[in-house]
């Protein structure tokens, strides 16, 4: 897994690429949680994620819980098809705010 963090319009955009699995999910979790130190709005761009397992999903859920706890906002954007299938199977597509693109997420943030 590779990632980059881009600051845009007051939001931290975390762009993940590759696989978010048991090996890489601790780094994904740490990256997401650290974003809340400096931003109240975090957008996770999942367009480049080719595979995500339960540990990767757990990292996303933990980040969402942290956001709610400290009054921040976390949304998912441009979710790749493999990732969308996993989120739908776990019914987490109803839990997360999901946008079709980063631009849409930026436009619709609270």
C-alpha positions as CSV (number, residue, x, y, z in Angstrom):
1,X,0.0,0.0,0.0
2,X,1.1,3.5,-0.8
3,X,-0.5,6.7,0.3
4,X,-0.2,10.4,0.0
5,X,-1.9,13.2,2.0
6,X,-3.0,16.3,0.1
7,X,-4.4,19.4,1.8
8,X,-7.1,21.1,-0.2
9,X,-9.8,23.6,0.8
10,X,-9.2,23.0,4.5
11,X,-9.5,19.2,4.2
12,X,-7.0,16.5,4.4
13,X,-7.3,14.1,1.5
14,X,-5.7,10.7,2.1
15,X,-5.1,8.9,-1.2
16,X,-4.6,5.2,-0.8
17,X,-3.2,3.0,-3.6
18,X,-2.7,-0.8,-3.7
19,X,-3.8,-3.3,-1.1
20,X,-5.0,-2.5,2.4
21,X,-4.6,-5.8,4.2
22,X,-3.3,-7.3,7.5
23,X,0.2,-6.1,6.7
24,X,-0.6,-2.6,5.7
25,X,-3.7,-1.8,7.7
26,X,-1.8,-0.6,10.8
27,X,-0.1,2.1,8.7
28,X,-3.4,3.0,7.1
29,X,-5.0,3.3,10.6
30,X,-2.1,5.4,11.9
31,X,-2.2,7.7,8.9
32,X,-6.0,8.3,9.1
33,X,-6.0,8.9,12.9
34,X,-3.0,11.3,12.6
35,X,-5.0,13.4,10.1
36,X,-7.4,14.4,12.8
37,X,-4.6,16.2,14.6
38,X,-4.6,18.9,12.0
39,X,-7.9,18.6,10.1
40,X,-11.6,18.5,11.0
41,X,-12.5,17.1,7.6
42,X,-10.8,14.0,6.2
43,X,-11.6,12.6,2.8
44,X,-10.3,9.1,2.0
45,X,-9.8,8.6,-1.7
46,X,-10.1,4.9,-2.4
47,X,-10.0,5.0,-6.2
48,X,-6.6,3.2,-6.3
49,X,-7.3,0.5,-3.8
50,X,-7.2,-2.9,-5.5
51,X,-8.0,-5.0,-2.4
52,X,-9.2,-4.4,1.1
53,X,-9.6,-7.1,3.8
54,X,-11.4,-7.0,7.2
55,X,-8.4,-5.4,8.9
56,X,-8.5,-2.6,6.3
57,X,-12.2,-2.1,6.8
58,X,-11.6,-2.1,10.6
59,X,-9.1,0.8,10.1
60,X,-11.7,2.8,8.2
61,X,-14.3,2.1,10.9
62,X,-11.9,3.1,13.7
63,X,-11.2,6.4,11.9
64,X,-14.9,7.0,11.5
65,X,-15.4,6.4,15.2
66,X,-12.5,8.8,16.1
67,X,-14.0,11.4,13.8
68,X,-17.4,11.2,15.5
69,X,-15.8,11.3,18.9
70,X,-13.9,14.5,18.3
71,X,-16.6,16.3,16.2
72,X,-14.7,15.8,12.9
73,X,-15.9,14.5,9.6
74,X,-14.7,11.5,7.6
75,X,-16.0,10.6,4.2
76,X,-15.0,8.2,1.5
77,X,-14.6,9.2,-2.1
78,X,-14.1,7.5,-5.5
79,X,-14.4,4.1,-3.9
80,X,-12.9,1.4,-6.2
81,X,-15.2,-1.5,-7.2
82,X,-13.4,-4.1,-5.2
83,X,-13.6,-1.9,-2.1
84,X,-17.2,-1.0,-2.7
85,X,-18.2,-4.7,-2.9
86,X,-16.6,-5.3,0.5
87,X,-18.3,-2.3,2.1
88,X,-21.6,-3.4,0.6
89,X,-21.2,-7.0,1.9
90,X,-20.6,-5.6,5.4
91,X,-23.4,-3.1,4.9
92,X,-21.0,-0.3,5.7
93,X,-22.0,1.5,2.6
94,X,-24.9,2.7,4.8
95,X,-22.6,3.8,7.6
96,X,-20.0,5.8,5.7
97,X,-20.7,8.9,3.8
98,X,-19.5,8.0,0.3
99,X,-19.0,10.4,-2.6
100,X,-18.4,9.5,-6.2
101,X,-15.3,11.8,-6.3
102,X,-13.0,13.9,-4.1
103,X,-14.4,17.0,-5.7
104,X,-18.0,16.1,-4.8
105,X,-16.8,15.3,-1.2
106,X,-15.2,18.8,-1.0
107,X,-18.3,20.5,-2.3
108,X,-20.7,18.7,0.1
109,X,-18.7,18.8,3.3
110,X,-20.4,20.3,6.3
